[in-house]
Amino acid sequence: MKICVIGQGYIGIPTAVLFAKNNCQVTGVDVNETIVSNLNKGNITIEEPKIKEILKTCLDDGTYKAKTQPEESDVYIITVPTPFKENSFECDLSYVVSACESIIPYIKKEDLIIIESTIAPLSTETVVKPIFEKEGYVIGEDLYLAHCPERVLPGNILEELVHNSRIIGGITPQCTRKATEIYEIFVEGEIIGTEAKIAELSKCMENTYRDVNIALANELVKIGAKLDIDVLEVIKIANKHPRVNILSPGPGVGGHCIAIDPYFVYSLAQEEAQIIKMARDTNKSMPDFVVKNVKEILNDYKENKHIISIFGLAYKGNSDDDRESPSYDVIKGLENDFDLKIYDPHIKFTNLSFNEAIQDSSLLLILTNHDEFKKLDFNNLKENMKQPIIFDTKNILDKNNIPEEITLFNFGNLPKQ
């Protein structure tokens, strides 16, 4: 079985190495020559457990290679990015279309094409399918097409690719069967066969569900700040109810899925998708809410220009994934009024050490729940910060463990609005 995986990013690399590990001949394709060169040397560009070791084994066994161009295969899996268009909120399918067009010289009858990239409902039918029909192929008879979205969490991708259930959405029942046979190579979770449009909307709604529920928690934070009520305690107590599960609030929603996919649904049904849009607006507003409270916290400290220590660029703890991270919007809101020192041990281009980041700082602002931030050296903070103040937007510090010389703010005790 020859498999060509187009796109060697957070999903493409894990998918490729799992097929290669299971004795498929895999070509990983990426337009970035540096990524391709690194992969062929056994170096991965993402921080994800176990992948590097599996990649090395597959390179040694000859079951994986990386290239900048596709080659003739039996299966083509497309895992390229799908951003949204800022003005219309529509799914930008340009990378998907380009990837599909790139394999046209190599495809032949009986080949299978799988779109793993998250796309708006109806996209496989109305956008992808015509690309191949124009070449004379009859989908479902001499060429097979399916949408099979990933459903994984960064930091645990390999484990979840194998054990999570998998949606297989074919254009025809025969397309679904062909795609199911491919994922049975390594998927141990339930394989769910359905139509392409159902798979597309299911994937988008999984992430929309999360976005809406996070928005409820974030809206509650704003209510608590206005009413001077500790909403972290409210959430803790409310969740004692057997049918209540309010999620944790935070500085915003990041990642290539939850922060984007709801727009794909909204763009197609704007009159109907009111809750979806309001949830997006609420979560998009949280960085400005954080900035406003930083200024309120520091309002009583008279300095010409405060230094703020930004702890965390990644949108998710213990990951180097900073796509759509709200940290960048927080930074944008603070950089004109404060000197910023940025520290993230998982992001390579942040060069400051812990000690450098806190030196003479007036406020330590936690924006990511990395494990490293859960066990801060409080003595070091007291000795080196100008004012030992922490604003923990991820609620990872236990207020009972904070020395009395350090002031801790979180979403439960913000300055009264």
C-alpha positions in Angstrom: 0.0 0.0 0.0 1.5 3.3 -1.1 0.2 6.4 0.8 1.0 10.0 0.1 0.2 12.4 2.9 0.0 16.1 1.7 1.0 18.4 4.5 3.5 17.6 7.2 2.3 19.5 10.2 0.6 18.7 13.5 -1.7 16.1 11.9 0.2 15.1 8.7 3.4 13.9 10.5 1.6 11.7 13.1 -0.7 10.3 10.4 2.2 9.5 8.1 4.3 7.8 10.7 1.5 5.7 12.0 0.8 4.3 8.5 4.6 3.9 7.9 4.9 2.1 11.2 2.2 -0.4 10.0 4.2 -1.4 6.9 2.7 1.1 4.4 5.1 2.9 2.0 4.5 6.5 2.9 5.6 9.7 1.3 5.1 12.8 3.4 4.8 15.9 1.2 5.3 19.5 2.3 6.0 22.7 0.3 8.5 23.8 3.0 11.9 22.5 1.9 13.3 23.0 5.4 10.6 20.8 7.0 11.2 18.1 4.3 15.0 18.2 4.9 14.5 18.0 8.7 12.1 15.1 8.4 14.5 13.1 6.2 17.1 13.6 8.9 14.7 12.4 11.6 14.0 15.8 13.0 10.4 16.9 13.6 9.2 20.4 13.7 6.4 19.9 16.3 6.6 19.0 20.0 4.7 15.8 20.3 5.6 12.7 22.4 7.0 9.5 20.7 6.8 10.8 17.1 10.5 11.4 16.7 11.4 7.8 17.8 8.8 6.3 15.4 9.9 8.5 12.6 13.5 7.4 13.1 12.5 3.7 12.9 10.4 4.3 9.8 13.3 6.1 8.1 15.7 3.2 9.0 13.1 0.7 7.7 12.5 2.7 4.5 8.8 3.0 5.0 8.8 6.8 5.2 10.4 9.6 3.2 9.6 13.3 2.8 9.4 15.2 -0.5 8.3 18.6 -1.7 6.2 17.0 -4.5 3.7 14.1 -4.5 4.4 10.8 -6.1 2.2 8.0 -7.5 0.4 6.3 -4.7 -2.7 4.3 -4.0 -4.1 6.6 -1.3 -3.7 10.4 -1.0 -4.4 12.0 2.4 -4.7 15.8 2.5 -3.9 17.4 5.9 -3.2 21.0 4.9 -4.4 24.1 6.9 -7.9 25.6 6.5 -8.0 29.1 7.9 -11.0 31.3 7.7 -11.6 34.5 5.8 -11.7 37.4 8.2 -14.4 39.4 6.4 -16.8 36.7 5.5 -15.9 34.0 8.1 -15.9 31.5 5.3 -13.6 28.5 5.2 -10.5 29.2 3.1 -10.2 26.1 0.9 -7.3 27.4 -1.2 -4.7 25.1 0.4 -7.0 22.1 0.0 -7.7 23.0 -3.6 -4.0 23.4 -4.3 -3.2 20.1 -2.7 -5.9 18.3 -4.8 -4.6 19.9 -8.0 -1.0 18.9 -7.1 -1.9 15.1 -7.1 -3.8 15.2 -10.4 -0.7 14.2 -12.5 -0.2 11.1 -10.3 -3.7 9.7 -9.6 -5.1 6.7 -11.5 -8.3 4.7 -11.5 -9.1 2.9 -8.2 -7.1 5.5 -6.1 -8.6 6.9 -2.9 -8.4 10.5 -1.9 -9.1 11.5 1.7 -9.5 15.0 3.0 -8.5 15.1 6.7 -8.4 18.9 6.9 -11.3 20.4 8.7 -13.6 22.0 6.1 -17.0 23.6 6.0 -20.1 21.4 5.5 -20.7 20.5 1.8 -17.1 21.4 0.8 -16.2 17.8 -0.3 -19.3 17.6 -2.6 -19.3 21.1 -4.0 -15.6 22.1 -4.1 -13.3 19.0 -4.0 -15.3 16.5 -6.0 -15.6 18.8 -9.1 -11.7 19.1 -9.2 -11.5 15.4 -10.1 -14.7 15.1 -12.1 -13.2 17.7 -14.5 -10.4 15.2 -15.2 -13.0 12.7 -16.3 -13.2 10.5 -13.1 -16.5 9.2 -11.8 -16.4 9.5 -8.0 -17.5 6.3 -6.4 -16.8 4.1 -9.5 -13.2 4.7 -10.7 -12.0 7.2 -8.1 -13.0 7.3 -4.4 -13.3 10.4 -2.2 -14.0 10.8 1.5 -13.8 13.3 4.3 -12.2 11.7 7.4 -11.5 14.5 10.0 -9.0 14.1 12.8 -10.3 14.3 16.4 -7.2 14.7 18.5 -5.7 16.8 21.2 -2.2 18.3 20.8 0.2 16.6 23.3 -1.5 13.3 22.9 -2.0 13.0 19.1 -0.5 9.5 18.5 -2.5 7.9 21.3 -5.8 9.6 20.2 -5.3 8.8 16.5 -5.1 5.1 17.4 -7.7 4.9 20.1 -10.3 7.6 19.4 -13.3 6.8 17.2 -13.0 7.9 13.6 -15.6 9.4 11.3 -15.4 8.2 7.7 -17.6 10.3 5.4 -17.6 9.1 1.8 -19.2 10.8 -1.2 -20.8 7.4 -1.9 -21.1 4.2 0.2 -18.3 2.6 -1.8 -16.1 5.6 -1.0 -16.9 5.1 2.7 -16.0 1.4 2.5 -12.7 2.1 0.8 -11.6 4.7 3.3 -12.7 2.5 6.2 -10.3 -0.2 5.0 -7.4 2.3 5.1 -8.0 3.5 8.7 -8.5 0.0 9.9 -4.8 -0.4 9.3 -4.0 1.4 12.6 -7.3 2.7 14.2 -8.4 0.7 17.2 -11.3 2.9 18.1 -14.8 2.7 16.6 -14.9 3.5 12.9 -18.1 5.4 12.1 -19.2 5.3 8.4 -21.4 8.1 7.2 -21.8 10.7 4.4 -19.2 13.4 3.7 -21.5 16.3 4.6 -22.4 14.7 7.9 -18.8 14.1 8.8 -18.0 17.7 7.9 -20.7 19.2 10.1 -20.0 16.7 12.9 -16.4 17.8 13.1 -17.2 21.4 13.1 -19.9 21.0 15.7 -17.6 19.0 18.1 -15.3 22.1 18.2 -18.3 24.5 18.3 -19.7 22.7 21.3 -16.5 23.3 23.2 -16.3 26.9 22.1 -19.9 27.6 23.2 -19.3 26.0 26.6 -16.0 27.9 27.2 -17.8 31.1 26.2 -20.4 30.4 29.0 -17.6 30.2 31.5 -15.9 33.3 30.2 -19.1 35.3 30.3 -19.6 34.1 33.9 -16.2 35.7 34.7 -17.3 39.0 33.4 -20.6 38.8 35.4 -18.6 37.9 38.6 -16.2 40.8 38.1 -19.2 43.2 37.8 -21.0 41.7 40.8 -17.8 41.2 42.9 -18.4 37.5 43.2 -15.7 34.8 43.1 -16.8 32.8 40.0 -14.1 30.2 40.4 -15.8 29.2 43.7 -19.2 29.5 41.9 -18.1 27.0 39.2 -16.6 24.7 41.8 -19.9 24.5 43.7 -22.2 24.5 40.7 -20.3 21.5 39.2 -21.2 19.5 42.3 -24.6 19.1 40.6 -24.7 15.8 38.8 -25.8 17.3 35.6 -23.7 20.5 35.5 -20.2 20.8 34.1 -19.2 24.4 33.6 -15.8 24.5 31.9 -12.7 26.5 33.1 -12.6 30.1 32.0 -9.4 31.5 30.4 -7.8 34.4 28.5 -9.4 33.3 25.2 -9.6 30.3 22.9 -6.7 29.2 20.6 -5.7 26.4 18.3 -6.5 25.7 14.7 -9.9 24.0 15.6 -12.0 25.6 18.3 -11.1 29.1 17.4 -11.9 28.7 13.7 -14.3 25.9 13.0 -17.4 27.6 14.4 -17.0 30.3 11.8 -17.3 27.6 9.0 -20.8 26.8 10.3 -21.8 30.4 11.0 -20.8 31.6 7.5 -23.3 29.1 5.9 -26.2 29.9 8.2 -25.8 33.3 9.7 -29.4 33.9 10.6 -29.7 30.6 12.3 -26.3 30.3 14.0 -26.8 33.2 16.5 -25.5 31.4 19.6 -22.4 30.2 17.7 -21.5 33.7 16.7 -22.1 35.2 20.2 -19.9 32.5 21.7 -17.1 33.3 19.3 -17.5 37.0 20.1 -17.3 36.3 23.8 -14.2 34.2 23.5 -12.6 36.7 21.1 -13.2 39.5 23.7 -11.3 37.8 26.5 -7.8 39.1 25.6 -9.1 42.7 25.8 -10.7 41.8 29.2 -7.4 40.5 30.4 -5.6 43.7 29.2 -8.2 45.9 31.0 -7.7 44.0 34.2 -3.9 44.2 34.0 -4.2 48.0 33.8 -6.6 48.0 36.7 -4.3 45.9 38.8 -1.3 48.1 38.1 -3.2 51.3 38.4 -2.2 51.8 42.1 1.5 51.4 41.3 2.9 54.6 40.0 5.7 53.9 37.6 6.7 55.6 34.3 6.6 52.3 32.6 5.9 48.9 34.2 7.6 45.7 33.1 5.2 42.8 32.7 6.4 39.1 32.5 4.3 37.2 30.0 4.3 33.6 30.9 3.0 31.5 28.0 2.6 31.8 24.2 1.2 28.4 23.4 -2.6 28.1 23.4 -2.4 24.8 25.3 -0.3 23.6 28.2 2.8 21.5 27.7 2.7 22.1 23.9 4.5 24.3 21.4 1.3 24.9 19.5 0.7 28.7 19.4 -1.7 28.8 16.5 -4.5 31.4 17.1 -3.2 31.7 20.7 -5.0 34.5 22.6 -1.6 35.4 24.1 -0.7 37.3 21.0 -3.8 39.4 21.3 -3.0 40.1 24.9 0.5 41.1 24.0 -0.8 43.4 21.3 -3.0 45.1 23.8 -0.2 45.6 26.3 2.8 46.4 24.3 2.2 50.1 23.8 1.8 50.8 27.5 4.2 48.4 29.1 7.6 46.8 28.6 7.0 43.1 28.1 9.3 40.1 28.8 8.0 36.9 27.3 8.8 33.5 28.6 7.6 30.1 27.3 9.9 27.1 27.7 8.0 25.2 24.9 8.4 28.0 22.2 11.8 28.1 20.7 11.9 31.7 19.6 11.4 33.0 23.1 15.0 33.4 24.3 14.6 34.7 27.8 15.2 32.5 30.8 12.9 32.4 33.8 15.2 34.7 35.8 15.5 37.2 32.9 11.8 37.3 32.4 10.9 38.2 36.0 13.7 40.7 36.7 12.3 44.0 37.9 8.8 43.0 36.8 5.7 44.6 38.2 3.4 41.7 37.2 3.7 38.1 36.2 0.9 37.3 33.8 0.2 33.6 33.3 -1.5 32.9 29.9 -0.7 29.2 29.5 -1.1 26.2 31.8 2.4 24.7 31.3 3.4 22.4 34.1 6.5 24.6 34.6 4.2 27.5 35.7 2.4 25.4 38.3 5.4 25.2 40.5 6.9 28.7 40.6 9.9 29.6 42.7 8.2 32.1 45.0 11.4 33.1 46.8 12.9 34.0 43.5 9.9 36.1 42.6 10.0 38.0 45.9 13.7 38.7 45.4 13.7 39.7 41.8 10.3 41.2 40.9 9.8 44.9 41.6 6.3 44.1 42.9 5.6 40.4 43.4 2.1 40.3 41.8 0.7 37.4 39.8 -2.3 37.5 37.5 -3.2 33.8 36.9 -5.7 33.7 34.0 -5.5 29.8 33.9 -6.3 29.2 37.6 -3.3 26.9 38.0 -2.0 28.3 41.3 -3.5 27.3 44.6 -4.1 30.5 46.6 -3.5 28.6 49.8 0.1 28.0 48.7 1.0 31.6 47.9 3.2 33.4 50.4 1.6 36.4 52.0 4.3 38.7 50.4 3.0 37.8 46.9 -0.4 39.2 45.6 -2.3 36.7 43.5 -5.1 37.7 41.2 -7.2 35.3 39.1 -10.6 35.3 37.6 -12.2 34.8 41.0 -10.9 38.1 42.6 -10.5 40.7 39.9 -10.7 44.4 40.7 -14.3 45.3 40.9 -15.6 46.5 37.5 
